[in-house]
Amino acid sequence: MTLNVPFEGTITGSGQFQLFRVQVLEATPLLIRLDDGAAGHRNELYVNLGSAPTQSIARYQSTDATADQGITVPFAAPGTW
């Protein structure tokens, strides 16, 4: 993904996932937001530096029982998130 460029896509079915990578060139706050138009959905968001996050290994996670999720990394180090 490119920083500051929204992605529009669809995840169909329960238990599906989608993996994104973004390159951070210099230390900066990083805001990641997932907007789901269906209020009854339950999404989870995981963020990690340098490797793909999982439910058990993630530096940051948002797992509230809601459709919309967001994570703020206060000072994202340079690298691949």
RODO-2510 file (C-alpha; in nm, 4 decimals, decimal comma):
residues 81
     n   res          X          Y          Z
     1     m     0,0000     0,0000     0,0000
     2     t     0,0978     0,3595    -0,0417
     3     l     0,0830     0,5856     0,2623
     4     n    -0,2158     0,8235     0,2645
     5     v    -0,3906     0,6392    -0,0203
     6     p    -0,7122     0,4599     0,0803
     7     f    -0,7680     0,1006    -0,0293
     8     e    -1,1172    -0,0164    -0,1202
     9     g    -1,1811    -0,3872    -0,1247
    10     t    -1,4057    -0,6642    -0,0005
    11     i    -1,3454    -0,9559     0,2325
    12     t    -1,6164    -1,2157     0,1900
    13     g    -1,7082    -1,4784     0,4432
    14     s    -1,6234    -1,5486     0,8019
    15     g    -1,2635    -1,6224     0,8955
    16     q    -1,1124    -1,4453     0,5941
    17     f    -0,8087    -1,2195     0,6169
    18     q    -0,6156    -0,9753     0,4056
    19     l    -0,2522    -0,8763     0,4498
    20     f    -0,1143    -0,5328     0,3609
    21     r     0,2362    -0,3889     0,3774
    22     v     0,3377    -0,0264     0,3970
    23     q     0,6905     0,1140     0,3881
    24     v     0,7670     0,3844     0,6465
    25     l     1,0768     0,5822     0,5436
    26     e     1,1246     0,7910     0,8579
    27     a     0,9883     0,7715     1,2106
    28     t     0,6377     0,9134     1,2207
    29     p     0,2964     0,8510     1,3762
    30     l     0,1058     0,5880     1,1791
    31     l    -0,2752     0,5688     1,1774
    32     i    -0,4404     0,2569     1,0382
    33     r    -0,8172     0,2572     1,0038
    34     l    -1,0635    -0,0053     0,8830
    35     d    -1,4133     0,1182     0,7956
    36     d    -1,6752    -0,1512     0,7446
    37     g    -2,0132    -0,0438     0,6099
    38     a    -2,1944    -0,3319     0,7815
    39     a    -2,2374    -0,2485     1,1492
    40     g    -2,3066    -0,6121     1,2423
    41     h    -1,9644    -0,7342     1,1278
    42     r    -1,6783    -0,8067     1,3671
    43     n    -1,3279    -0,7270     1,2411
    44     e    -0,9828    -0,7524     1,3947
    45     l    -0,6766    -0,5487     1,3013
    46     y    -0,3144    -0,6493     1,3745
    47     v     0,0052    -0,4517     1,3048
    48     n     0,3697    -0,5560     1,3263
    49     l     0,7083    -0,4224     1,2155
    50     g     0,9255    -0,6389     0,9924
    51     s     0,7073    -0,9503     0,9734
    52     a     0,3455    -1,0437     0,9165
    53     p     0,1358    -1,0062     1,2315
    54     t    -0,0730    -1,2880     1,3718
    55     q    -0,3404    -1,3051     1,6389
    56     s    -0,0719    -1,4085     1,8885
    57     i     0,2228    -1,1998     1,7613
    58     a     0,1517    -0,8335     1,6890
    59     r     0,2986    -0,5119     1,8291
    60     y    -0,0412    -0,3430     1,8033
    61     q    -0,3893    -0,4863     1,7762
    62     s    -0,7501    -0,3755     1,7749
    63     t    -0,9919    -0,6574     1,8512
    64     d    -1,3000    -0,4874     1,9945
    65     a    -1,6232    -0,6591     1,8924
    66     t    -1,7031    -0,3946     1,6290
    67     a    -1,7025    -0,3565     1,2514
    68     d    -1,4778    -0,0477     1,2398
    69     q    -1,1270    -0,0753     1,3819
    70     g    -0,8334     0,1612     1,4219
    71     i    -0,4763     0,1540     1,5452
    72     t    -0,2401     0,4413     1,6101
    73     v     0,1297     0,3638     1,6256
    74     p     0,2542     0,6733     1,8110
    75     f     0,6067     0,6620     1,6682
    76     a     0,6369     0,4105     1,3842
    77     a     1,0012     0,3223     1,3229
    78     p     1,1284     0,3145     0,9650
    79     g     1,0771    -0,0189     0,7937
    80     t     0,8043    -0,2416     0,6569
    81     w     0,4892    -0,2483     0,8620
***
